[in-house]
Amino acid sequence: MALHVPAAPAPALRSVLTALGSPTAVREAPTPALRSVQGPLGAELPLPVHVLDRVVPSGGAPVTRLAGWRFHIRSGGRAVAAADTVLTPDGWAFSHFFEGPYLASTELALRQAESAGAHGQARLLSVPELYMLTLWLHADTGADAGAGTLLPTDVLVPLAPAPPGIAPNRPHPAADLLPLMNLRLGPRPLLDTPAA
């Protein structure tokens, strides 16, 4: 497999497994699919979730920060929900369970990337100002999954639903997608653009 899925911090995984083992946490989750599952549940496909922060100086690289780790919750070979973890002063902690279109869209993007022979470290990149989530294939597969700069040659795959004017499930070099994202943002771009 050309894609590299990084290992999640052990405490993050433990926090999700503990939540899955809690009947109260599962029963109170706002996820009908998770609550209706009969049988064992597992946490798989850990992906670091990075957030793309706002404006960086001209010519600078886009700034990202690690927001947490996301796990797909599987039962009987299918994803029924996802679980997010966050870093607290005491370490990694379970945040919440959820479901929705990004769950299937993430799995689709990963399958398409694998079948196309894509290379990179799989991550998620959130762009809150656009209500956008992308699969981020970071070129440096050996990089610390919690760190790293968005490189122009990294590949971004917007997940469905994507903002108007940005086609979902199509891979783009970051250098090509970022200007399009800037157009969607209007007067407050993600990147300062040098004067022509």
SVG drawing of the C-alpha trace seen along z (x, -y; Angstrom):
<svg xmlns="http://www.w3.org/2000/svg" viewBox="-31 -44 41 53">
<polyline fill="none" stroke="black" stroke-width="0.4" points="0.0,0.0 1.5,-3.3 -0.6,-5.2 0.7,-5.4 -1.8,-5.5 0.1,-6.8 -0.2,-5.1 -2.3,-7.1 -1.0,-7.9 -1.8,-4.8 -3.7,-7.0 -6.0,-8.4 -6.9,-4.9 -7.4,-3.7 -9.8,-6.6 -11.9,-5.7 -11.9,-2.0 -13.0,-3.0 -15.8,-5.1 -16.9,-2.2 -16.9,0.1 -19.2,-2.4 -22.9,-1.6 -23.7,-5.1 -21.3,-6.8 -22.6,-4.7 -26.3,-5.0 -26.1,-8.8 -24.2,-9.3 -26.0,-11.4 -25.4,-8.6 -28.4,-6.3 -26.2,-3.9 -23.9,-3.4 -26.7,-3.0 -28.4,-0.3 -25.4,1.9 -25.5,5.4 -22.2,7.0 -18.6,5.9 -17.3,2.5 -13.8,1.6 -11.8,-1.6 -9.8,-1.6 -8.3,-3.9 -6.8,-6.5 -6.2,-9.8 -4.7,-13.0 -7.1,-15.9 -5.2,-19.2 -6.8,-22.6 -5.6,-25.1 -5.1,-28.4 -5.6,-31.8 -3.3,-34.2 0.4,-33.6 3.1,-36.0 3.6,-36.3 5.6,-33.4 5.2,-31.5 3.8,-28.0 0.2,-27.5 0.1,-26.9 -1.7,-23.9 -2.2,-22.7 -3.1,-19.3 -6.7,-19.4 -7.1,-15.7 -7.3,-12.1 -10.3,-10.6 -11.1,-6.9 -13.6,-5.1 -15.9,-2.9 -16.6,0.4 -19.0,3.2 -19.3,6.2 -16.9,4.8 -18.6,1.5 -18.1,-2.0 -21.0,-2.9 -19.7,-6.1 -16.5,-8.0 -14.9,-9.1 -12.8,-12.1 -10.1,-12.6 -8.6,-15.8 -5.4,-16.7 -6.0,-17.9 -3.6,-19.0 -3.9,-15.4 -3.2,-13.8 -5.4,-12.4 -9.1,-12.1 -12.2,-10.9 -14.3,-13.9 -17.4,-12.5 -18.9,-10.0 -20.6,-11.2 -21.8,-10.1 -22.6,-11.9 -21.4,-12.3 -17.7,-12.8 -17.4,-9.3 -18.3,-7.6 -16.5,-10.4 -13.3,-9.7 -13.4,-6.0 -14.2,-6.7 -11.3,-9.1 -8.9,-6.6 -10.0,-3.8 -9.7,-6.0 -6.2,-7.2 -5.1,-3.6 -6.5,-2.3 -4.8,-5.2 -1.5,-4.3 -1.3,-7.6 1.7,-8.1 1.7,-10.0 0.9,-10.0 -2.9,-10.1 -4.3,-13.0 -7.4,-15.1 -7.3,-18.8 -10.1,-21.0 -10.7,-24.5 -13.3,-25.9 -13.9,-29.1 -15.2,-27.1 -16.9,-24.3 -14.5,-22.1 -12.7,-18.8 -10.1,-17.3 -8.0,-14.1 -4.5,-15.4 -1.8,-13.2 1.4,-14.6 4.4,-13.8 6.7,-13.0 5.5,-9.6 8.0,-9.6 7.0,-12.9 5.5,-13.2 1.8,-12.9 1.1,-15.6 3.3,-18.2 4.3,-19.2 3.8,-22.0 1.4,-21.8 3.7,-21.4 2.8,-22.7 3.3,-19.2 1.0,-17.6 -2.2,-16.3 -5.6,-17.4 -8.9,-15.6 -11.9,-17.7 -14.5,-15.5 -18.2,-15.6 -20.0,-17.8 -17.5,-20.4 -18.1,-24.1 -19.6,-25.5 -17.1,-25.7 -14.8,-23.0 -15.4,-19.5 -15.3,-16.8 -13.4,-13.5 -10.9,-14.9 -7.2,-15.0 -5.5,-18.4 -1.9,-19.5 -2.1,-21.8 -0.5,-24.6 -3.5,-24.4 -6.3,-24.0 -5.2,-26.8 -5.7,-29.6 -9.2,-28.2 -9.9,-28.2 -8.7,-31.7 -11.2,-32.8 -14.0,-31.2 -12.9,-33.1 -12.9,-36.5 -11.1,-39.4 -9.6,-37.4 -7.5,-34.7 -5.7,-31.7 -2.5,-33.0 -1.2,-36.4 -0.6,-36.6 2.4,-38.6 1.8,-41.8 2.1,-41.3"/>
</svg>
